[in-house]
Amino acid sequence: MQIIVEPISKRNCKSLSSQFQKETEYTITQAIASQEDNKRKNNWLPPPWAIAAMVVLGFNEFMTLLRNPLWLLVIFVSYLLAKAL
């Protein structure tokens, strides 16, 4: 089976190009508006499901810190060292 591809004429090419621009313009403006809206809201918190997942998955680490508070000192010193670098 052989597929025959015919070249696109200049008029057809311009028509397809303008049609593509018209169809994608709405999507692009909606995406830009959504980004600007998120910036205006200054939404720095993750979604609620992500917070719940962090609480559930971070329980082991929290219990480790309660059982051995020396880890808090190690974490704090590591933070200071990383910030200094």
PyMOL Python script that loads the backbone (N, CA, C, O; Angstrom):
from pymol import cmd

cmd.read_pdbstr("""\
ATOM      1  N   MET A   1       0.843  -1.173   0.000  1.00  0.00           N
ATOM      2  CA  MET A   1       0.000   0.000   0.000  1.00  0.00           C
ATOM      3  C   MET A   1       0.888   1.236   0.000  1.00  0.00           C
ATOM      4  O   MET A   1       1.783   1.372   0.834  1.00  0.00           O
ATOM      5  N   GLN A   2       0.638   2.100  -0.911  1.00  0.00           N
ATOM      6  CA  GLN A   2       1.461   3.294  -1.053  1.00  0.00           C
ATOM      7  C   GLN A   2       0.603   4.534  -0.797  1.00  0.00           C
ATOM      8  O   GLN A   2      -0.501   4.659  -1.327  1.00  0.00           O
ATOM      9  N   ILE A   3       1.124   5.439   0.016  1.00  0.00           N
ATOM     10  CA  ILE A   3       0.402   6.666   0.327  1.00  0.00           C
ATOM     11  C   ILE A   3       0.963   7.778  -0.539  1.00  0.00           C
ATOM     12  O   ILE A   3       2.172   8.004  -0.587  1.00  0.00           O
ATOM     13  N   ILE A   4       0.062   8.466  -1.219  1.00  0.00           N
ATOM     14  CA  ILE A   4       0.474   9.559  -2.094  1.00  0.00           C
ATOM     15  C   ILE A   4       0.190  10.870  -1.372  1.00  0.00           C
ATOM     16  O   ILE A   4      -0.938  11.131  -0.954  1.00  0.00           O
ATOM     17  N   VAL A   5       1.221  11.684  -1.233  1.00  0.00           N
ATOM     18  CA  VAL A   5       1.082  12.971  -0.561  1.00  0.00           C
ATOM     19  C   VAL A   5       1.173  14.063  -1.619  1.00  0.00           C
ATOM     20  O   VAL A   5       2.146  14.152  -2.367  1.00  0.00           O
ATOM     21  N   GLU A   6       0.135  14.887  -1.659  1.00  0.00           N
ATOM     22  CA  GLU A   6       0.133  15.985  -2.616  1.00  0.00           C
ATOM     23  C   GLU A   6       0.608  17.246  -1.921  1.00  0.00           C
ATOM     24  O   GLU A   6       0.307  17.460  -0.747  1.00  0.00           O
ATOM     25  N   PRO A   7       1.351  18.086  -2.637  1.00  0.00           N
ATOM     26  CA  PRO A   7       1.817  19.327  -2.021  1.00  0.00           C
ATOM     27  C   PRO A   7       0.644  20.275  -1.765  1.00  0.00           C
ATOM     28  O   PRO A   7      -0.370  20.236  -2.462  1.00  0.00           O
ATOM     29  N   ILE A   8       0.807  21.121  -0.755  1.00  0.00           N
ATOM     30  CA  ILE A   8      -0.228  22.094  -0.403  1.00  0.00           C
ATOM     31  C   ILE A   8       0.057  23.386  -1.154  1.00  0.00           C
ATOM     32  O   ILE A   8       1.194  23.856  -1.194  1.00  0.00           O
ATOM     33  N   SER A   9      -0.978  23.949  -1.741  1.00  0.00           N
ATOM     34  CA  SER A   9      -0.794  25.205  -2.466  1.00  0.00           C
ATOM     35  C   SER A   9      -0.599  26.341  -1.473  1.00  0.00           C
ATOM     36  O   SER A   9      -0.905  26.205  -0.289  1.00  0.00           O
ATOM     37  N   LYS A  10      -0.078  27.481  -1.976  1.00  0.00           N
ATOM     38  CA  LYS A  10       0.167  28.632  -1.107  1.00  0.00           C
ATOM     39  C   LYS A  10      -1.134  29.118  -0.484  1.00  0.00           C
ATOM     40  O   LYS A  10      -1.171  29.430   0.706  1.00  0.00           O
ATOM     41  N   ARG A  11      -2.187  29.184  -1.262  1.00  0.00           N
ATOM     42  CA  ARG A  11      -3.471  29.670  -0.776  1.00  0.00           C
ATOM     43  C   ARG A  11      -4.009  28.727   0.305  1.00  0.00           C
ATOM     44  O   ARG A  11      -4.509  29.164   1.341  1.00  0.00           O
ATOM     45  N   ASN A  12      -3.894  27.436   0.037  1.00  0.00           N
ATOM     46  CA  ASN A  12      -4.335  26.434   1.001  1.00  0.00           C
ATOM     47  C   ASN A  12      -3.503  26.514   2.287  1.00  0.00           C
ATOM     48  O   ASN A  12      -4.037  26.382   3.388  1.00  0.00           O
ATOM     49  N   CYS A  13      -2.218  26.727   2.141  1.00  0.00           N
ATOM     50  CA  CYS A  13      -1.322  26.819   3.290  1.00  0.00           C
ATOM     51  C   CYS A  13      -1.683  28.017   4.159  1.00  0.00           C
ATOM     52  O   CYS A  13      -1.755  27.902   5.382  1.00  0.00           O
ATOM     53  N   LYS A  14      -1.910  29.170   3.526  1.00  0.00           N
ATOM     54  CA  LYS A  14      -2.290  30.368   4.273  1.00  0.00           C
ATOM     55  C   LYS A  14      -3.637  30.171   4.964  1.00  0.00           C
ATOM     56  O   LYS A  14      -3.828  30.606   6.100  1.00  0.00           O
ATOM     57  N   SER A  15      -4.548  29.527   4.290  1.00  0.00           N
ATOM     58  CA  SER A  15      -5.869  29.260   4.860  1.00  0.00           C
ATOM     59  C   SER A  15      -5.754  28.354   6.085  1.00  0.00           C
ATOM     60  O   SER A  15      -6.362  28.613   7.123  1.00  0.00           O
ATOM     61  N   LEU A  16      -4.971  27.298   5.947  1.00  0.00           N
ATOM     62  CA  LEU A  16      -4.779  26.380   7.074  1.00  0.00           C
ATOM     63  C   LEU A  16      -4.071  27.070   8.240  1.00  0.00           C
ATOM     64  O   LEU A  16      -4.402  26.837   9.403  1.00  0.00           O
ATOM     65  N   SER A  17      -3.102  27.915   7.920  1.00  0.00           N
ATOM     66  CA  SER A  17      -2.374  28.636   8.957  1.00  0.00           C
ATOM     67  C   SER A  17      -3.291  29.584   9.716  1.00  0.00           C
ATOM     68  O   SER A  17      -3.253  29.625  10.946  1.00  0.00           O
ATOM     69  N   SER A  18      -4.115  30.347   9.001  1.00  0.00           N
ATOM     70  CA  SER A  18      -5.016  31.279   9.688  1.00  0.00           C
ATOM     71  C   SER A  18      -6.077  30.525  10.478  1.00  0.00           C
ATOM     72  O   SER A  18      -6.481  30.973  11.551  1.00  0.00           O
ATOM     73  N   GLN A  19      -6.528  29.400   9.971  1.00  0.00           N
ATOM     74  CA  GLN A  19      -7.509  28.579  10.697  1.00  0.00           C
ATOM     75  C   GLN A  19      -6.888  28.044  11.991  1.00  0.00           C
ATOM     76  O   GLN A  19      -7.533  28.042  13.039  1.00  0.00           O
ATOM     77  N   PHE A  20      -5.654  27.598  11.913  1.00  0.00           N
ATOM     78  CA  PHE A  20      -4.960  27.096  13.098  1.00  0.00           C
ATOM     79  C   PHE A  20      -4.789  28.203  14.138  1.00  0.00           C
ATOM     80  O   PHE A  20      -4.998  27.972  15.329  1.00  0.00           O
ATOM     81  N   GLN A  21      -4.411  29.399  13.694  1.00  0.00           N
ATOM     82  CA  GLN A  21      -4.235  30.514  14.623  1.00  0.00           C
ATOM     83  C   GLN A  21      -5.547  30.876  15.301  1.00  0.00           C
ATOM     84  O   GLN A  21      -5.563  31.151  16.501  1.00  0.00           O
ATOM     85  N   LYS A  22      -6.646  30.883  14.555  1.00  0.00           N
ATOM     86  CA  LYS A  22      -7.951  31.199  15.134  1.00  0.00           C
ATOM     87  C   LYS A  22      -8.362  30.158  16.168  1.00  0.00           C
ATOM     88  O   LYS A  22      -8.902  30.501  17.220  1.00  0.00           O
ATOM     89  N   GLU A  23      -8.109  28.895  15.872  1.00  0.00           N
ATOM     90  CA  GLU A  23      -8.521  27.824  16.777  1.00  0.00           C
ATOM     91  C   GLU A  23      -7.677  27.782  18.045  1.00  0.00           C
ATOM     92  O   GLU A  23      -8.185  27.440  19.113  1.00  0.00           O
ATOM     93  N   THR A  24      -6.408  28.122  17.943  1.00  0.00           N
ATOM     94  CA  THR A  24      -5.540  28.048  19.118  1.00  0.00           C
ATOM     95  C   THR A  24      -5.510  29.339  19.922  1.00  0.00           C
ATOM     96  O   THR A  24      -5.085  29.331  21.078  1.00  0.00           O
ATOM     97  N   GLU A  25      -5.945  30.433  19.343  1.00  0.00           N
ATOM     98  CA  GLU A  25      -5.908  31.727  20.041  1.00  0.00           C
ATOM     99  C   GLU A  25      -6.730  31.691  21.324  1.00  0.00           C
ATOM    100  O   GLU A  25      -6.280  32.198  22.352  1.00  0.00           O
ATOM    101  N   TYR A  26      -7.916  31.108  21.288  1.00  0.00           N
ATOM    102  CA  TYR A  26      -8.777  31.044  22.465  1.00  0.00           C
ATOM    103  C   TYR A  26      -8.112  30.237  23.574  1.00  0.00           C
ATOM    104  O   TYR A  26      -8.126  30.650  24.733  1.00  0.00           O
ATOM    105  N   THR A  27      -7.534  29.097  23.229  1.00  0.00           N
ATOM    106  CA  THR A  27      -6.886  28.249  24.227  1.00  0.00           C
ATOM    107  C   THR A  27      -5.709  28.962  24.876  1.00  0.00           C
ATOM    108  O   THR A  27      -5.518  28.880  26.089  1.00  0.00           O
ATOM    109  N   ILE A  28      -4.930  29.653  24.074  1.00  0.00           N
ATOM    110  CA  ILE A  28      -3.768  30.367  24.604  1.00  0.00           C
ATOM    111  C   ILE A  28      -4.187  31.500  25.526  1.00  0.00           C
ATOM    112  O   ILE A  28      -3.592  31.686  26.587  1.00  0.00           O
ATOM    113  N   THR A  29      -5.214  32.268  25.131  1.00  0.00           N
ATOM    114  CA  THR A  29      -5.662  33.363  25.993  1.00  0.00           C
ATOM    115  C   THR A  29      -6.241  32.833  27.297  1.00  0.00           C
ATOM    116  O   THR A  29      -6.070  33.457  28.344  1.00  0.00           O
ATOM    117  N   GLN A  30      -6.918  31.698  27.252  1.00  0.00           N
ATOM    118  CA  GLN A  30      -7.438  31.101  28.483  1.00  0.00           C
ATOM    119  C   GLN A  30      -6.302  30.644  29.402  1.00  0.00           C
ATOM    120  O   GLN A  30      -6.384  30.821  30.618  1.00  0.00           O
ATOM    121  N   ALA A  31      -5.250  30.062  28.838  1.00  0.00           N
ATOM    122  CA  ALA A  31      -4.112  29.614  29.642  1.00  0.00           C
ATOM    123  C   ALA A  31      -3.400  30.803  30.284  1.00  0.00           C
ATOM    124  O   ALA A  31      -3.028  30.743  31.456  1.00  0.00           O
ATOM    125  N   ILE A  32      -3.211  31.865  29.537  1.00  0.00           N
ATOM    126  CA  ILE A  32      -2.554  33.060  30.069  1.00  0.00           C
ATOM    127  C   ILE A  32      -3.412  33.676  31.174  1.00  0.00           C
ATOM    128  O   ILE A  32      -2.887  34.081  32.211  1.00  0.00           O
ATOM    129  N   ALA A  33      -4.726  33.750  30.959  1.00  0.00           N
ATOM    130  CA  ALA A  33      -5.621  34.303  31.975  1.00  0.00           C
ATOM    131  C   ALA A  33      -5.590  33.457  33.248  1.00  0.00           C
ATOM    132  O   ALA A  33      -5.629  33.992  34.355  1.00  0.00           O
ATOM    133  N   SER A  34      -5.522  32.157  33.088  1.00  0.00           N
ATOM    134  CA  SER A  34      -5.456  31.263  34.246  1.00  0.00           C
ATOM    135  C   SER A  34      -4.160  31.472  35.027  1.00  0.00           C
ATOM    136  O   SER A  34      -4.177  31.497  36.258  1.00  0.00           O
ATOM    137  N   GLN A  35      -3.051  31.621  34.330  1.00  0.00           N
ATOM    138  CA  GLN A  35      -1.777  31.868  35.000  1.00  0.00           C
ATOM    139  C   GLN A  35      -1.790  33.190  35.748  1.00  0.00           C
ATOM    140  O   GLN A  35      -1.316  33.267  36.882  1.00  0.00           O
ATOM    141  N   GLU A  36      -2.327  34.229  35.125  1.00  0.00           N
ATOM    142  CA  GLU A  36      -2.388  35.530  35.776  1.00  0.00           C
ATOM    143  C   GLU A  36      -3.313  35.497  36.988  1.00  0.00           C
ATOM    144  O   GLU A  36      -3.038  36.143  37.999  1.00  0.00           O
ATOM    145  N   ASP A  37      -4.410  34.743  36.887  1.00  0.00           N
ATOM    146  CA  ASP A  37      -5.329  34.614  38.010  1.00  0.00           C
ATOM    147  C   ASP A  37      -4.646  33.923  39.190  1.00  0.00           C
ATOM    148  O   ASP A  37      -4.825  34.327  40.339  1.00  0.00           O
ATOM    149  N   ASN A  38      -3.871  32.889  38.907  1.00  0.00           N
ATOM    150  CA  ASN A  38      -3.141  32.193  39.973  1.00  0.00           C
ATOM    151  C   ASN A  38      -2.104  33.108  40.615  1.00  0.00           C
ATOM    152  O   ASN A  38      -1.884  33.046  41.824  1.00  0.00           O
ATOM    153  N   LYS A  39      -1.469  33.954  39.815  1.00  0.00           N
ATOM    154  CA  LYS A  39      -0.497  34.898  40.375  1.00  0.00           C
ATOM    155  C   LYS A  39      -1.193  35.916  41.272  1.00  0.00           C
ATOM    156  O   LYS A  39      -0.666  36.285  42.322  1.00  0.00           O
ATOM    157  N   ARG A  40      -2.384  36.375  40.856  1.00  0.00           N
ATOM    158  CA  ARG A  40      -3.121  37.354  41.650  1.00  0.00           C
ATOM    159  C   ARG A  40      -3.591  36.769  42.976  1.00  0.00           C
ATOM    160  O   ARG A  40      -3.608  37.460  43.995  1.00  0.00           O
ATOM    161  N   LYS A  41      -3.965  35.513  42.961  1.00  0.00           N
ATOM    162  CA  LYS A  41      -4.435  34.873  44.184  1.00  0.00           C
ATOM    163  C   LYS A  41      -3.286  34.643  45.161  1.00  0.00           C
ATOM    164  O   LYS A  41      -3.513  34.480  46.360  1.00  0.00           O
ATOM    165  N   ASN A  42      -2.066  34.630  44.659  1.00  0.00           N
ATOM    166  CA  ASN A  42      -0.875  34.348  45.467  1.00  0.00           C
ATOM    167  C   ASN A  42      -1.079  33.049  46.231  1.00  0.00           C
ATOM    168  O   ASN A  42      -0.853  32.981  47.439  1.00  0.00           O
ATOM    169  N   ASN A  43      -1.500  32.041  45.525  1.00  0.00           N
ATOM    170  CA  ASN A  43      -1.829  30.755  46.109  1.00  0.00           C
ATOM    171  C   ASN A  43      -0.555  29.936  46.302  1.00  0.00           C
ATOM    172  O   ASN A  43      -0.130  29.196  45.415  1.00  0.00           O
ATOM    173  N   TRP A  44       0.043  30.088  47.486  1.00  0.00           N
ATOM    174  CA  TRP A  44       1.305  29.381  47.733  1.00  0.00           C
ATOM    175  C   TRP A  44       1.095  28.048  48.433  1.00  0.00           C
ATOM    176  O   TRP A  44       2.035  27.264  48.559  1.00  0.00           O
ATOM    177  N   LEU A  45      -0.123  27.778  48.890  1.00  0.00           N
ATOM    178  CA  LEU A  45      -0.397  26.497  49.535  1.00  0.00           C
ATOM    179  C   LEU A  45      -0.692  25.422  48.493  1.00  0.00           C
ATOM    180  O   LEU A  45      -1.322  25.696  47.471  1.00  0.00           O
ATOM    181  N   PRO A  46      -0.239  24.206  48.756  1.00  0.00           N
ATOM    182  CA  PRO A  46      -0.597  23.107  47.854  1.00  0.00           C
ATOM    183  C   PRO A  46      -2.080  22.766  48.022  1.00  0.00           C
ATOM    184  O   PRO A  46      -2.706  23.215  48.982  1.00  0.00           O
ATOM    185  N   PRO A  47      -2.642  21.989  47.116  1.00  0.00           N
ATOM    186  CA  PRO A  47      -4.054  21.613  47.239  1.00  0.00           C
ATOM    187  C   PRO A  47      -4.292  20.779  48.505  1.00  0.00           C
ATOM    188  O   PRO A  47      -3.365  20.159  49.026  1.00  0.00           O
ATOM    189  N   PRO A  48      -5.527  20.766  48.992  1.00  0.00           N
ATOM    190  CA  PRO A  48      -5.817  20.038  50.245  1.00  0.00           C
ATOM    191  C   PRO A  48      -5.440  18.562  50.208  1.00  0.00           C
ATOM    192  O   PRO A  48      -4.997  18.017  51.219  1.00  0.00           O
ATOM    193  N   TRP A  49      -5.609  17.901  49.056  1.00  0.00           N
ATOM    194  CA  TRP A  49      -5.265  16.480  48.995  1.00  0.00           C
ATOM    195  C   TRP A  49      -3.764  16.276  49.178  1.00  0.00           C
ATOM    196  O   TRP A  49      -3.336  15.262  49.729  1.00  0.00           O
ATOM    197  N   ALA A  50      -2.961  17.244  48.714  1.00  0.00           N
ATOM    198  CA  ALA A  50      -1.509  17.125  48.875  1.00  0.00           C
ATOM    199  C   ALA A  50      -1.107  17.344  50.335  1.00  0.00           C
ATOM    200  O   ALA A  50      -0.190  16.690  50.832  1.00  0.00           O
ATOM    201  N   ILE A  51      -1.787  18.255  51.015  1.00  0.00           N
ATOM    202  CA  ILE A  51      -1.509  18.481  52.438  1.00  0.00           C
ATOM    203  C   ILE A  51      -1.849  17.225  53.230  1.00  0.00           C
ATOM    204  O   ILE A  51      -1.084  16.809  54.101  1.00  0.00           O
ATOM    205  N   ALA A  52      -3.006  16.615  52.927  1.00  0.00           N
ATOM    206  CA  ALA A  52      -3.389  15.380  53.618  1.00  0.00           C
ATOM    207  C   ALA A  52      -2.375  14.267  53.359  1.00  0.00           C
ATOM    208  O   ALA A  52      -2.038  13.511  54.270  1.00  0.00           O
ATOM    209  N   ALA A  53      -1.893  14.164  52.136  1.00  0.00           N
ATOM    210  CA  ALA A  53      -0.894  13.137  51.805  1.00  0.00           C
ATOM    211  C   ALA A  53       0.407  13.385  52.564  1.00  0.00           C
ATOM    212  O   ALA A  53       1.042  12.439  53.030  1.00  0.00           O
ATOM    213  N   MET A  54       0.809  14.659  52.691  1.00  0.00           N
ATOM    214  CA  MET A  54       2.034  14.965  53.445  1.00  0.00           C
ATOM    215  C   MET A  54       1.888  14.613  54.918  1.00  0.00           C
ATOM    216  O   MET A  54       2.831  14.125  55.542  1.00  0.00           O
ATOM    217  N   VAL A  55       0.692  14.863  55.478  1.00  0.00           N
ATOM    218  CA  VAL A  55       0.467  14.532  56.891  1.00  0.00           C
ATOM    219  C   VAL A  55       0.534  13.025  57.095  1.00  0.00           C
ATOM    220  O   VAL A  55       1.188  12.545  58.020  1.00  0.00           O
ATOM    221  N   VAL A  56      -0.146  12.284  56.226  1.00  0.00           N
ATOM    222  CA  VAL A  56      -0.171  10.824  56.373  1.00  0.00           C
ATOM    223  C   VAL A  56       1.207  10.225  56.122  1.00  0.00           C
ATOM    224  O   VAL A  56       1.665   9.379  56.890  1.00  0.00           O
ATOM    225  N   LEU A  57       1.870  10.657  55.053  1.00  0.00           N
ATOM    226  CA  LEU A  57       3.159  10.064  54.701  1.00  0.00           C
ATOM    227  C   LEU A  57       4.296  10.567  55.583  1.00  0.00           C
ATOM    228  O   LEU A  57       5.328   9.905  55.694  1.00  0.00           O
ATOM    229  N   GLY A  58       4.123  11.727  56.212  1.00  0.00           N
ATOM    230  CA  GLY A  58       5.182  12.285  57.056  1.00  0.00           C
ATOM    231  C   GLY A  58       5.081  11.883  58.512  1.00  0.00           C
ATOM    232  O   GLY A  58       5.887  12.329  59.328  1.00  0.00           O
ATOM    233  N   PHE A  59       4.106  11.048  58.858  1.00  0.00           N
ATOM    234  CA  PHE A  59       3.914  10.651  60.249  1.00  0.00           C
ATOM    235  C   PHE A  59       5.137   9.915  60.796  1.00  0.00           C
ATOM    236  O   PHE A  59       5.538  10.150  61.936  1.00  0.00           O
ATOM    237  N   ASN A  60       5.732   9.032  60.000  1.00  0.00           N
ATOM    238  CA  ASN A  60       6.912   8.282  60.455  1.00  0.00           C
ATOM    239  C   ASN A  60       8.064   9.218  60.791  1.00  0.00           C
ATOM    240  O   ASN A  60       8.733   9.047  61.810  1.00  0.00           O
ATOM    241  N   GLU A  61       8.293  10.204  59.938  1.00  0.00           N
ATOM    242  CA  GLU A  61       9.390  11.140  60.188  1.00  0.00           C
ATOM    243  C   GLU A  61       9.121  11.977  61.439  1.00  0.00           C
ATOM    244  O   GLU A  61      10.044  12.261  62.202  1.00  0.00           O
ATOM    245  N   PHE A  62       7.869  12.372  61.653  1.00  0.00           N
ATOM    246  CA  PHE A  62       7.512  13.132  62.840  1.00  0.00           C
ATOM    247  C   PHE A  62       7.764  12.314  64.105  1.00  0.00           C
ATOM    248  O   PHE A  62       8.291  12.828  65.091  1.00  0.00           O
ATOM    249  N   MET A  63       7.386  11.046  64.069  1.00  0.00           N
ATOM    250  CA  MET A  63       7.608  10.174  65.230  1.00  0.00           C
ATOM    251  C   MET A  63       9.099   9.946  65.467  1.00  0.00           C
ATOM    252  O   MET A  63       9.529   9.823  66.614  1.00  0.00           O
ATOM    253  N   THR A  64       9.890   9.888  64.398  1.00  0.00           N
ATOM    254  CA  THR A  64      11.342   9.740  64.550  1.00  0.00           C
ATOM    255  C   THR A  64      11.922  10.948  65.271  1.00  0.00           C
ATOM    256  O   THR A  64      12.784  10.798  66.137  1.00  0.00           O
ATOM    257  N   LEU A  65      11.453  12.153  64.918  1.00  0.00           N
ATOM    258  CA  LEU A  65      11.940  13.364  65.584  1.00  0.00           C
ATOM    259  C   LEU A  65      11.518  13.403  67.045  1.00  0.00           C
ATOM    260  O   LEU A  65      12.269  13.889  67.891  1.00  0.00           O
ATOM    261  N   LEU A  66      10.327  12.899  67.355  1.00  0.00           N
ATOM    262  CA  LEU A  66       9.891  12.870  68.752  1.00  0.00           C
ATOM    263  C   LEU A  66      10.697  11.874  69.578  1.00  0.00           C
ATOM    264  O   LEU A  66      10.990  12.127  70.747  1.00  0.00           O
ATOM    265  N   ARG A  67      11.051  10.758  68.982  1.00  0.00           N
ATOM    266  CA  ARG A  67      11.790   9.730  69.718  1.00  0.00           C
ATOM    267  C   ARG A  67      13.260  10.088  69.886  1.00  0.00           C
ATOM    268  O   ARG A  67      13.884   9.695  70.872  1.00  0.00           O
ATOM    269  N   ASN A  68      13.820  10.829  68.933  1.00  0.00           N
ATOM    270  CA  ASN A  68      15.236  11.179  69.007  1.00  0.00           C
ATOM    271  C   ASN A  68      15.407  12.646  68.606  1.00  0.00           C
ATOM    272  O   ASN A  68      15.630  12.936  67.431  1.00  0.00           O
ATOM    273  N   PRO A  69      15.305  13.579  69.567  1.00  0.00           N
ATOM    274  CA  PRO A  69      15.372  15.010  69.256  1.00  0.00           C
ATOM    275  C   PRO A  69      16.735  15.454  68.715  1.00  0.00           C
ATOM    276  O   PRO A  69      16.862  16.579  68.229  1.00  0.00           O
ATOM    277  N   LEU A  70      17.741  14.606  68.788  1.00  0.00           N
ATOM    278  CA  LEU A  70      19.048  14.957  68.240  1.00  0.00           C
ATOM    279  C   LEU A  70      18.954  15.216  66.738  1.00  0.00           C
ATOM    280  O   LEU A  70      19.728  15.996  66.184  1.00  0.00           O
ATOM    281  N   TRP A  71      17.994  14.549  66.084  1.00  0.00           N
ATOM    282  CA  TRP A  71      17.796  14.766  64.647  1.00  0.00           C
ATOM    283  C   TRP A  71      17.436  16.216  64.348  1.00  0.00           C
ATOM    284  O   TRP A  71      17.815  16.740  63.300  1.00  0.00           O
ATOM    285  N   LEU A  72      16.705  16.876  65.258  1.00  0.00           N
ATOM    286  CA  LEU A  72      16.367  18.291  65.054  1.00  0.00           C
ATOM    287  C   LEU A  72      17.635  19.134  64.966  1.00  0.00           C
ATOM    288  O   LEU A  72      17.739  20.030  64.128  1.00  0.00           O
ATOM    289  N   LEU A  73      18.592  18.839  65.836  1.00  0.00           N
ATOM    290  CA  LEU A  73      19.866  19.566  65.808  1.00  0.00           C
ATOM    291  C   LEU A  73      20.603  19.307  64.493  1.00  0.00           C
ATOM    292  O   LEU A  73      21.146  20.235  63.894  1.00  0.00           O
ATOM    293  N   VAL A  74      20.624  18.063  64.048  1.00  0.00           N
ATOM    294  CA  VAL A  74      21.293  17.712  62.787  1.00  0.00           C
ATOM    295  C   VAL A  74      20.621  18.430  61.616  1.00  0.00           C
ATOM    296  O   VAL A  74      21.301  18.961  60.738  1.00  0.00           O
ATOM    297  N   ILE A  75      19.301  18.446  61.603  1.00  0.00           N
ATOM    298  CA  ILE A  75      18.577  19.113  60.522  1.00  0.00           C
ATOM    299  C   ILE A  75      18.837  20.616  60.549  1.00  0.00           C
ATOM    300  O   ILE A  75      19.042  21.226  59.500  1.00  0.00           O
ATOM    301  N   PHE A  76      18.831  21.217  61.737  1.00  0.00           N
ATOM    302  CA  PHE A  76      19.054  22.657  61.858  1.00  0.00           C
ATOM    303  C   PHE A  76      20.462  23.046  61.411  1.00  0.00           C
ATOM    304  O   PHE A  76      20.633  24.029  60.690  1.00  0.00           O
ATOM    305  N   VAL A  77      21.458  22.291  61.829  1.00  0.00           N
ATOM    306  CA  VAL A  77      22.841  22.571  61.421  1.00  0.00           C
ATOM    307  C   VAL A  77      22.995  22.380  59.917  1.00  0.00           C
ATOM    308  O   VAL A  77      23.694  23.156  59.266  1.00  0.00           O
ATOM    309  N   SER A  78      22.354  21.360  59.358  1.00  0.00           N
ATOM    310  CA  SER A  78      22.413  21.142  57.908  1.00  0.00           C
ATOM    311  C   SER A  78      21.771  22.303  57.162  1.00  0.00           C
ATOM    312  O   SER A  78      22.270  22.737  56.124  1.00  0.00           O
ATOM    313  N   TYR A  79      20.663  22.802  57.696  1.00  0.00           N
ATOM    314  CA  TYR A  79      19.993  23.952  57.080  1.00  0.00           C
ATOM    315  C   TYR A  79      20.898  25.178  57.098  1.00  0.00           C
ATOM    316  O   TYR A  79      21.029  25.868  56.087  1.00  0.00           O
ATOM    317  N   LEU A  80      21.520  25.451  58.237  1.00  0.00           N
ATOM    318  CA  LEU A  80      22.423  26.602  58.334  1.00  0.00           C
ATOM    319  C   LEU A  80      23.616  26.461  57.383  1.00  0.00           C
ATOM    320  O   LEU A  80      24.045  27.433  56.763  1.00  0.00           O
ATOM    321  N   LEU A  81      24.136  25.255  57.280  1.00  0.00           N
ATOM    322  CA  LEU A  81      25.276  25.016  56.386  1.00  0.00           C
ATOM    323  C   LEU A  81      24.866  25.202  54.931  1.00  0.00           C
ATOM    324  O   LEU A  81      25.597  25.818  54.155  1.00  0.00           O
ATOM    325  N   ALA A  82      23.714  24.679  54.561  1.00  0.00           N
ATOM    326  CA  ALA A  82      23.235  24.828  53.183  1.00  0.00           C
ATOM    327  C   ALA A  82      22.959  26.294  52.857  1.00  0.00           C
ATOM    328  O   ALA A  82      23.239  26.752  51.749  1.00  0.00           O
ATOM    329  N   LYS A  83      22.413  27.025  53.822  1.00  0.00           N
ATOM    330  CA  LYS A  83      22.116  28.431  53.594  1.00  0.00           C
ATOM    331  C   LYS A  83      23.406  29.242  53.447  1.00  0.00           C
ATOM    332  O   LYS A  83      23.460  30.185  52.658  1.00  0.00           O
ATOM    333  N   ALA A  84      24.434  28.879  54.198  1.00  0.00           N
ATOM    334  CA  ALA A  84      25.707  29.589  54.136  1.00  0.00           C
ATOM    335  C   ALA A  84      26.405  29.349  52.800  1.00  0.00           C
ATOM    336  O   ALA A  84      27.097  30.229  52.289  1.00  0.00           O
ATOM    337  N   LEU A  85      26.221  28.168  52.244  1.00  0.00           N
ATOM    338  CA  LEU A  85      26.862  27.862  50.953  1.00  0.00           C
ATOM    339  C   LEU A  85      26.110  28.553  49.853  1.00  0.00           C
ATOM    340  O   LEU A  85      26.476  28.433  48.684  1.00  0.00           O
TER     341      LEU A  85
END
""", "prot")
cmd.dss("prot")
cmd.show_as("cartoon", "prot")
cmd.util.cbc("prot")
cmd.orient("prot")
